[in-house]
Amino acid sequence: MIVVVGPSGAGKDSLINYAAALCNQPRFAVVRRVITRPSDHDSEIHDTMSPDAFAARRAAGGFAVVWSAHGLEYGIPAEHRAFVANGGVALCNGSRKALADFRAAFARLTVVNVTARPEILAERLAARGREGPDQITARLARSTMAVHGDFDVVTIDNSGTLETAGDQLVALIRDCLSEP
């Protein structure tokens, strides 16, 4: 399992979409996480579920990993455990605060920590249009780019072109696919 983490606006979904377009093979899968809010098809593709449906699926063991953030619930569908256990490489957008749960669910875990300069983050958050200037300032003030814990971490700076950072992610995925 390759879990991509980083602050809002770092370009996690853009990198995942870039890698998905270049790594088309049966042993590779991009995980569609489940979120309790509608999908923004311009930047982020996920499955939407109501809070009640999410809670029911969680209670039934339908998620390998779950976490809460920004008043929403997020989940990684349980079926990805078997895919990874059988030699597949799965790529998902995750959360730093859920990394211990990812490690418990997936024996082989690599964390990709996506970073970007603060002014780049602010520009991207403003362009996304989900939050006002005060909310963006508050989000940036709380955000951190550090990954804490004993994890296999690869840091990718996505302050420049998508291709530069995306090619680093693609190279990591191909390295993981080449492992036995």
N, C-alpha and C positions, 0 to 999 in steps of 0.2 A: 504494500500500500504506500503510495506517495501522497502525502497530505500537504496541500498548499495552504500556508497561513501568512498573515501579514495584516497591516492596518487597512481600514477602508480607503479605497482610492489607490492602492498600490498596483492594481491591475491584475489581481489573481485570476478573475474569470477570463480576461483577455488572454493571459498566458495559457490557461487551460484550453481555451478554444483554439489558439494557435497550435499548440501541441497536438490536439485531437485531429486537426486537419493534416498533420504530417506523420502521424504514427498510426496508420490504419492497418492493423493486423489482429488476428484472432486472440492473441495472448495479451492484448492491451484493451482496457476499457476506461472510459471516463464515467465516473459515478455521477448520476443525477441525484443530488441531495434533495431532501424534502424540507420545505419551509412553510410556516404558517402565514404566508403572505403571497399575493399574486406575483407571478414571474414578470420580470422586466426583460423582455426578449431582446432589447437593444444591447444589453451588457451581460445579463446573467440568466442562464437557463436552468430551471429547477422544476421539480414537481411541487405543486401547491396542494396543501391539505388544510382543512379547518382545524382549529385547536382541538375540538372534540374528536375528530377522526384521527388526528395525530396521537392524542392520548390513548385512544383505543388500540391503535397499531403498536404503540410503545408497550402497552400492557400485554399485548399478545406476543411480544418478542420480535416484532417486525423490524427493529433497528439494531444495527451493530453498535452504533455510537449515537448519542443524542447530547445536545447542549442547548442552552438558552442564551440569547444575546439580543440587545436592543428591543426587548419586549416580545421577541419571537422565539419559536421553537425550531430547531434544526435537527435533521436526522440523516444518517447514512443507512440505506436499506441493508438488512441482514444478509441478503443473498450474495453480497460481495465478499463475505467471509470465505465461502466455498471457492469462488473464483480465484482469490488470492492464494488460498491453501493448496489449490491444484496447479500452482505455477503461474498464474496470471499476474499482470501488473495493472493495478487500478490507480487512477488519479482522481483526487477529489479536492474540493475547496473545503477546508476545515476551520478549526479554531484552536488557537494556542492553549486556551483553558481546557480543552478536551483532549489534549495530547496523551495524557495518561490513559484515558479510555480508549483511544485509538490503539495504543500499545497493547492494552489488554485484549482487544478484539482481533488484532492482526499481529501475528508473530514477527513478520518482517515489515518494518516501518521506516520510511525515510521522510523527513520533514523538509519541505522547501519553504524557506522564510523569504518572502518577497518584500523588498523594501523600496522606498522611493524618497527623494528629498521632500521636506515638508511643503515647500511651495508647489511642488508637483501634485502632492496629495490634495492640497486645498483646491487647486484648479480642477482636478478630476472630480472631486466631490461636488463642486459648484456646477460643473457641466452635467452631472448626473441628475440634478434637479430634485432630489428627494428631500433635501434639507435646506433651511435658510442659513444665512451667514453666521448667526449666533450658534446654531446647532453644529455647523461645520467647525467653528472655532472650539467649541466644547469637545467635539469628537477628537479633534487633533490634540487637544490638551491632555486627554485621557489615554491617547494611543501610545503604544510602545512598539518598538521594532525588535525587541529581544525575545528569544525563545529560552525559557528557563527549564532546566532538567537535563537528564542524561539521554539525549536523543541523537540520532544520526541526522545532522542538520546541514543542508546546503543553502547558502544565502545567495539570492539573485537580486541585484539592484535593477529595478525597472524604471529608472529615471530617464533613460534614453529611449531608443526606438524599441518597439515591440519585437522586431526581428532579432535584435541583439539579445534581449532577455529571453525571448521565446526559443531561440536556438540553444541556449544553455539548458533550458528545461527539456527540450527534445533530446539533447545529448545524454542527459541523466536518464530519461526514460529508456533510451536505446541501450545504455549501459545495464540497466536493471533487466531488460529483456534478454540480454546476452548471458546473464548469470544462470547457472543451472537450477 
